[in-house]
Amino acid sequence: MSVLKRAHTWEISDSENESTENKPASLSVKLDQDTNSVCVADKSSISPPGGSSAERTSEVKKPGRRKRRTREELKEDREKRREEKERRKEQKLQAQQKRKEAAERINLLKPENVIKSLTIHIHAVLLQDVGCDVLLKTLDGLSWRSRIEDQGIHNSIRWTRQALQGEEEYENGAVEEDQVLMVISQNDFHDIVTSHNKNTNKLAPTGEVKEEAESLLQHLSEYFNRASGKVVTILVTGQHQRGGSRDEDDVDSHFYHLETEELLVHLQLYWNVAVHFLYGWEEVTDHVIAVTKALSKRPYKALCGDPELGFCMEGSWSGGVRVDRDGRGLAQVWTRQIQQLNRVSVPTAIAVTTAYPSASLLLQAYEELPSEEECHRLLADLTVGGGVKERRVGPDVSGRIHRLLTSQNPHLLLD
């Protein structure tokens, strides 16, 4: 019986007449007896065992060597690295110096440090009043700097402080504040009223006009002519002495009060001068301390850009609402207006403004109702969302909103 032998390898190649360039790669087919699978291999990728060494050498390419840099190039590279390192170090030091200067500037602008640089200038004429000792002792106890001078407006108290960087200096590196106090007695103020009445060619009460009164008004007028932008406040001391020292009848008292009011209006309108009537130097001292503390806070407020308001300005509720030309933002303004009422929460205000998107619509709804009682209860049944339990606006809030929009009495209490 003849034995059938299988061929282990078949070679398949194309025709020999085709050119070598267009000749496809020859394939080698081999049968694996262990796995009974056919393996096909590309013979062109397999070098013959008897291939020439030149062909094997050409197939293995050696990587090209990196060109070796000269000593001058290495030195130049090191120099560039050193300059870059120094430049970065210099920039870092400059940034640290700027941050340090900014921190020092902010620290200098704090009120507790600014108040140390403030100097209170007291006119020498005020020392003739015995009550001025109260002011001097108080300033000495607070360790605040004060100076007695014979310059500026008579009977005045003014402030200067050390100039900061970029500020215009006044004298000796100091900046003069715009606040000026003028302290006079009740008798001097009465003489000023009489002098003003005489200058305006009106009927004056009997009595001679003292030269000191005319000189005070003259000094005040000259001071405003040469020092623009100053805010002068007149403090009149000895208010309790006037009623016991003057025995005037009703007619003279009436004329005196009218003349006083005319003088106050004239000072306020033409010179922007406010007048405060105080009982003694204790109140004058309190006023000086309050102005000094306010001036010490001014530089820091100017740096922070905070407006001078007496309530907290933090939070989105205090930022205001921007209203565009197309009316965008009016709904939020309407909601804020309802929310300003006492014991009215945000969900309650939203419930009202959702039912009536504007105040005019709510007023129209009020006009359509026949009775006042129905107007009070118009918003009472509106549902307030946002809570776990369902609740309503209620008659109390509804009535207060109705009074807010319809009342003609400006002194009416809504709550």
C-alpha positions as CSV (number, residue, x, y, z in Angstrom):
1,M,0.0,0.0,0.0
2,S,1.5,3.2,-1.1
3,V,2.1,5.9,1.6
4,L,0.8,9.4,0.9
5,K,3.3,12.0,2.0
6,R,2.2,15.6,2.5
7,A,4.4,18.5,1.4
8,H,5.5,20.6,4.2
9,T,6.3,23.8,2.1
10,W,4.9,25.3,-1.1
11,E,6.4,28.2,-2.8
12,I,4.3,30.4,-4.8
13,S,5.9,33.1,-7.0
14,D,4.9,35.2,-10.0
15,S,6.2,34.9,-13.5
16,E,9.9,35.4,-14.0
17,N,9.3,37.5,-17.1
18,E,8.0,40.5,-15.0
19,S,10.5,43.1,-14.1
20,T,12.1,43.1,-10.7
21,E,10.6,46.6,-9.8
22,N,7.0,45.4,-10.4
23,K,7.7,41.9,-8.9
24,P,5.5,41.3,-5.9
25,A,6.9,39.8,-2.8
26,S,7.1,36.1,-3.0
27,L,5.1,34.1,-0.4
28,S,6.1,31.1,1.5
29,V,3.4,28.8,2.6
30,K,4.2,26.3,5.3
31,L,2.0,23.7,7.1
32,D,2.5,23.4,10.7
33,Q,2.0,19.7,11.6
34,D,1.5,20.3,15.3
35,T,-1.3,22.8,14.9
36,N,-2.4,21.7,11.4
37,S,-2.4,25.4,10.4
38,V,-1.0,27.1,7.3
39,C,1.6,29.8,7.8
40,V,2.1,32.3,5.0
41,A,5.3,34.4,5.1
42,D,6.9,37.0,2.9
43,K,10.1,35.7,1.6
44,S,11.3,39.1,0.5
45,S,11.5,40.2,4.2
46,I,13.6,37.2,5.1
47,S,17.2,37.4,4.1
48,P,18.7,34.3,2.7
49,P,21.1,32.6,4.9
50,G,23.8,32.9,2.3
51,G,23.2,36.6,1.7
52,S,26.2,38.9,1.2
53,S,27.6,40.8,4.1
54,A,27.2,44.0,2.2
55,E,23.5,43.6,2.0
56,R,23.3,42.9,5.7
57,T,25.4,45.9,6.5
58,S,23.3,48.2,4.3
59,E,20.1,47.0,6.0
60,V,21.4,47.9,9.5
61,K,21.8,51.6,9.7
62,K,23.9,53.1,12.4
63,P,22.5,56.2,14.2
64,G,24.4,59.4,13.4
65,R,26.5,60.9,16.1
66,R,25.6,64.3,17.6
67,K,27.9,67.1,16.7
68,R,30.1,68.0,19.6
69,R,29.8,71.6,20.6
70,T,32.8,73.8,21.0
71,R,34.0,75.3,24.2
72,E,32.8,78.8,23.2
73,E,29.3,77.5,22.6
74,L,29.2,75.8,26.0
75,K,30.4,79.0,27.6
76,E,27.8,81.1,25.8
77,D,25.1,78.6,26.8
78,R,26.1,78.8,30.5
79,E,26.2,82.6,30.3
80,K,22.6,82.7,28.9
81,R,21.3,80.4,31.6
82,R,23.0,82.5,34.3
83,E,21.5,85.7,32.9
84,E,18.0,84.1,32.7
85,K,18.3,82.9,36.3
86,E,19.4,86.4,37.5
87,R,16.6,88.0,35.5
88,R,14.0,85.7,37.1
89,K,15.5,86.4,40.5
90,E,15.3,90.1,40.0
91,Q,11.7,90.0,38.9
92,K,10.8,87.9,42.0
93,L,12.6,90.4,44.2
94,Q,10.8,93.3,42.6
95,A,7.4,91.6,43.0
96,Q,8.1,91.0,46.7
97,Q,9.2,94.6,47.1
98,K,6.0,95.9,45.5
99,R,3.8,93.7,47.7
100,K,5.8,94.8,50.8
101,E,5.3,98.5,49.8
102,A,1.6,98.0,49.2
103,A,1.2,96.3,52.6
104,E,3.1,99.1,54.3
105,R,1.0,101.7,52.5
106,I,-2.2,100.0,53.6
107,N,-0.9,99.7,57.1
108,L,-0.1,103.5,57.2
109,L,-3.7,104.3,56.0
110,K,-5.3,102.5,58.9
111,P,-7.2,104.8,61.2
112,E,-5.0,103.9,64.3
113,N,-1.9,104.9,62.4
114,V,-3.3,108.0,60.6
115,I,-4.6,109.5,63.8
116,K,-0.9,109.5,65.1
117,S,0.1,111.7,62.1
118,L,-2.8,114.2,62.6
119,T,-2.0,117.5,64.3
120,I,-4.7,119.7,65.8
121,H,-3.9,123.4,65.3
122,I,-5.6,125.6,67.9
123,H,-5.7,129.4,67.5
124,A,-4.1,131.3,70.3
125,V,-7.3,133.5,70.8
126,L,-9.1,130.4,72.2
127,L,-6.7,130.2,75.1
128,Q,-8.3,133.3,76.5
129,D,-11.3,131.2,77.4
130,V,-10.9,129.2,80.6
131,G,-12.9,126.3,79.2
132,C,-10.2,125.7,76.6
133,D,-8.2,123.8,79.3
134,V,-10.7,121.0,79.0
135,L,-9.8,120.5,75.4
136,L,-6.1,120.7,75.9
137,K,-6.1,118.2,78.8
138,T,-8.3,115.8,76.8
139,L,-5.9,115.9,73.8
140,D,-2.9,115.4,76.1
141,G,-4.6,112.4,77.7
142,L,-5.3,110.8,74.3
143,S,-1.6,111.5,73.3
144,W,-2.8,113.3,70.2
145,R,-0.5,116.0,68.8
146,S,-1.7,119.6,69.2
147,R,-0.2,122.9,68.3
148,I,-1.0,126.5,69.4
149,E,-0.6,128.9,66.6
150,D,-1.5,132.5,65.6
151,Q,-2.4,131.8,62.0
152,G,-5.5,131.2,60.0
153,I,-9.0,132.3,60.9
154,H,-9.5,133.6,64.4
155,N,-11.1,131.3,67.1
156,S,-10.4,128.4,64.8
157,I,-9.4,124.7,65.1
158,R,-8.0,123.0,62.0
159,W,-6.2,119.7,61.2
160,T,-3.1,118.7,59.3
161,R,-1.5,115.3,58.7
162,Q,1.6,113.9,57.1
163,A,1.5,113.8,53.3
164,L,1.3,110.4,51.7
165,Q,3.1,109.4,48.5
166,G,1.5,111.3,45.5
167,E,-0.4,113.9,47.7
168,E,0.1,117.6,47.3
169,E,2.0,118.9,50.3
170,Y,0.9,122.0,52.2
171,E,3.9,122.9,54.4
172,N,6.7,120.9,56.0
173,G,5.4,117.7,54.3
174,A,1.9,118.1,55.7
175,V,-1.5,118.1,54.1
176,E,-4.2,120.4,55.4
177,E,-7.6,118.9,55.9
178,D,-10.7,120.7,54.7
179,Q,-12.5,120.7,58.1
180,V,-12.3,123.9,60.2
181,L,-14.1,124.7,63.5
182,M,-14.7,128.2,64.7
183,V,-15.5,128.4,68.4
184,I,-17.3,131.6,69.6
185,S,-19.3,132.5,72.6
186,Q,-23.0,133.2,72.8
187,N,-22.4,137.0,73.2
188,D,-20.1,137.0,70.1
189,F,-22.8,135.2,68.1
190,H,-25.4,137.8,69.2
191,D,-23.0,140.6,68.0
192,I,-22.5,138.8,64.7
193,V,-26.3,138.7,64.2
194,T,-26.5,142.4,65.0
195,S,-23.7,143.2,62.6
196,H,-25.2,141.1,59.8
197,N,-28.5,142.9,60.4
198,K,-26.8,146.2,60.1
199,N,-25.0,145.3,57.0
200,T,-28.2,144.2,55.3
201,N,-29.7,147.7,56.0
202,K,-32.5,146.3,58.2
203,L,-34.0,147.6,61.4
204,A,-31.7,146.4,64.2
205,P,-32.6,146.1,67.8
206,T,-31.1,148.7,70.1
207,G,-27.5,148.1,71.1
208,E,-24.1,148.9,69.9
209,V,-22.2,146.7,67.5
210,K,-18.9,145.6,68.7
211,E,-15.8,145.7,66.4
212,E,-15.1,142.0,67.3
213,A,-18.3,140.9,65.5
214,E,-17.5,142.8,62.4
215,S,-13.9,141.5,62.5
216,L,-15.1,137.9,62.8
217,L,-17.3,138.2,59.8
218,Q,-14.6,140.0,57.9
219,H,-12.0,137.3,58.8
220,L,-14.5,134.6,57.7
221,S,-15.2,136.3,54.4
222,E,-11.4,136.8,53.7
223,Y,-10.7,133.2,54.6
224,F,-13.2,131.9,52.1
225,N,-11.7,134.2,49.4
226,R,-8.2,132.7,49.8
227,A,-9.1,129.2,50.9
228,S,-11.6,127.6,48.6
229,G,-13.1,124.2,49.3
230,K,-12.9,124.5,53.1
231,V,-15.8,123.4,55.3
232,V,-16.3,125.7,58.3
233,T,-18.5,124.8,61.2
234,I,-19.3,127.4,63.9
235,L,-19.6,126.2,67.5
236,V,-21.5,128.6,69.7
237,T,-20.8,127.9,73.4
238,G,-22.7,129.2,76.4
239,Q,-26.2,128.5,75.1
240,H,-27.6,128.3,78.6
241,Q,-26.4,131.8,79.5
242,R,-28.5,133.7,77.0
243,G,-31.9,133.1,78.6
244,G,-30.7,134.3,82.0
245,S,-28.5,137.2,80.9
246,R,-30.9,138.9,78.5
247,D,-34.2,140.4,79.7
248,E,-36.0,141.0,76.4
249,D,-39.6,141.5,75.8
250,D,-41.6,139.4,73.4
251,V,-41.3,141.7,70.4
252,D,-37.5,142.0,70.7
253,S,-37.2,138.3,71.2
254,H,-39.3,137.6,68.1
255,F,-37.1,140.0,66.0
256,Y,-34.0,138.4,67.4
257,H,-35.0,134.9,66.4
258,L,-35.9,136.1,62.9
259,E,-32.6,137.8,62.5
260,T,-30.8,134.6,63.8
261,E,-32.6,132.5,61.3
262,E,-31.7,134.9,58.5
263,L,-28.1,134.7,59.5
264,L,-28.1,130.9,59.6
265,V,-29.7,130.7,56.2
266,H,-27.1,133.3,54.8
267,L,-24.2,131.3,56.2
268,Q,-25.5,128.0,54.9
269,L,-26.4,129.2,51.4
270,Y,-23.5,131.5,50.6
271,W,-20.6,130.0,52.6
272,N,-21.8,126.5,53.4
273,V,-21.3,127.2,57.1
274,A,-23.2,125.1,59.6
275,V,-23.8,126.5,63.2
276,H,-24.1,124.3,66.3
277,F,-25.2,125.6,69.6
278,L,-23.4,123.9,72.5
279,Y,-23.5,124.4,76.3
280,G,-19.8,124.3,77.1
281,W,-16.4,123.2,76.2
282,E,-17.1,119.6,77.2
283,E,-19.3,119.4,74.1
284,V,-16.8,121.3,72.0
285,T,-14.2,118.7,73.1
286,D,-16.5,115.8,72.1
287,H,-17.0,117.5,68.7
288,V,-13.3,117.9,68.2
289,I,-12.7,114.2,69.1
290,A,-15.4,113.1,66.7
291,V,-14.1,115.1,63.8
292,T,-10.5,113.9,64.5
293,K,-11.6,110.2,64.4
294,A,-13.6,110.8,61.2
295,L,-10.6,112.4,59.5
296,S,-8.4,109.5,60.5
297,K,-10.8,107.1,58.8
298,R,-11.0,109.1,55.5
299,P,-7.7,107.8,53.8
300,Y,-8.6,104.2,54.3
301,K,-12.1,104.7,53.1
302,A,-10.8,106.5,50.0
303,L,-8.4,103.5,49.3
304,C,-11.2,100.9,49.7
305,G,-13.7,103.0,47.8
306,D,-16.4,102.5,50.3
307,P,-19.2,105.1,50.3
308,E,-19.8,106.9,53.6
309,L,-22.9,105.0,54.7
310,G,-23.8,104.1,58.2
311,F,-24.9,100.5,57.5
312,C,-23.3,97.3,56.2
313,M,-22.6,97.3,52.5
314,E,-21.7,93.7,52.2
315,G,-24.0,91.2,50.4
316,S,-25.9,91.1,47.2
317,W,-29.0,92.7,48.7
318,S,-27.1,96.0,49.2
319,G,-25.6,96.2,45.7
320,G,-28.7,97.6,44.0
321,V,-30.5,96.5,40.9
322,R,-29.5,97.6,37.4
323,V,-32.4,98.7,35.2
324,D,-31.7,98.7,31.4
325,R,-33.3,100.9,28.9
326,D,-35.6,98.1,27.8
327,G,-37.0,97.8,31.3
328,R,-35.0,94.7,32.3
329,G,-34.6,94.8,36.1
330,L,-37.8,96.6,37.0
331,A,-39.4,93.4,38.2
332,Q,-36.6,92.9,40.7
333,V,-36.9,96.5,41.8
334,W,-40.6,95.9,42.5
335,T,-39.8,92.8,44.5
336,R,-37.2,94.7,46.5
337,Q,-39.7,97.4,47.2
338,I,-42.2,95.0,48.7
339,Q,-39.4,93.2,50.6
340,Q,-38.5,96.5,52.4
341,L,-41.7,96.2,54.5
342,N,-41.2,94.8,58.0
343,R,-41.7,91.0,58.4
344,V,-42.0,90.4,54.6
345,S,-39.8,87.6,53.4
346,V,-38.4,87.1,49.9
347,P,-40.9,84.3,49.0
348,T,-43.8,86.5,50.1
349,A,-42.5,89.4,48.0
350,I,-42.1,87.1,45.0
351,A,-45.6,85.8,45.4
352,V,-47.0,89.4,45.3
353,T,-44.9,90.4,42.3
354,T,-45.6,87.3,40.4
355,A,-49.4,87.9,40.7
356,Y,-49.0,91.6,39.9
357,P,-45.7,92.1,37.9
358,S,-45.8,95.9,38.4
359,A,-47.1,98.5,40.9
360,S,-49.4,100.0,38.3
361,L,-51.2,96.7,37.7
362,L,-51.8,96.3,41.4
363,L,-53.2,99.9,41.6
364,Q,-55.5,99.1,38.8
365,A,-56.7,96.0,40.6
366,Y,-57.4,98.2,43.7
367,E,-59.4,100.7,41.6
368,E,-61.6,97.9,40.2
369,L,-62.7,96.7,43.7
370,P,-65.8,98.4,45.2
371,S,-64.9,98.6,48.8
372,E,-61.9,99.4,51.0
373,E,-62.2,96.1,52.9
374,E,-61.8,94.1,49.7
375,C,-58.7,96.1,48.8
376,H,-57.1,95.3,52.1
377,R,-57.7,91.5,51.5
378,L,-56.8,91.4,47.8
379,L,-53.4,89.8,48.4
380,A,-54.3,87.8,51.5
381,D,-55.1,84.5,49.6
382,L,-51.9,84.4,47.4
383,T,-49.9,81.2,47.9
384,V,-46.3,81.6,49.1
385,G,-43.9,79.0,47.8
386,G,-40.6,77.8,49.0
387,G,-41.6,76.3,52.3
388,V,-42.4,72.8,53.5
389,K,-46.0,73.7,54.4
390,E,-48.3,75.7,52.1
391,R,-48.9,79.2,53.4
392,R,-50.5,82.4,52.2
393,V,-49.6,86.1,52.3
394,G,-52.2,86.9,54.9
395,P,-54.4,89.9,55.6
396,D,-51.7,91.8,57.6
397,V,-49.2,92.0,54.8
398,S,-51.9,92.6,52.3
399,G,-53.3,95.5,54.3
400,R,-49.8,97.1,54.7
401,I,-49.0,96.9,51.0
402,H,-52.4,98.5,50.3
403,R,-51.6,101.4,52.7
404,L,-48.1,101.7,51.2
405,L,-49.5,102.3,47.7
406,T,-52.6,104.2,48.3
407,S,-52.1,106.3,51.5
408,Q,-51.8,110.1,51.1
409,N,-50.4,110.6,54.6
410,P,-46.6,110.7,54.7
411,H,-46.5,110.2,58.5
412,L,-48.7,107.1,58.5
413,L,-47.1,104.1,60.2
414,L,-47.5,101.0,58.0
415,D,-46.7,98.5,60.7
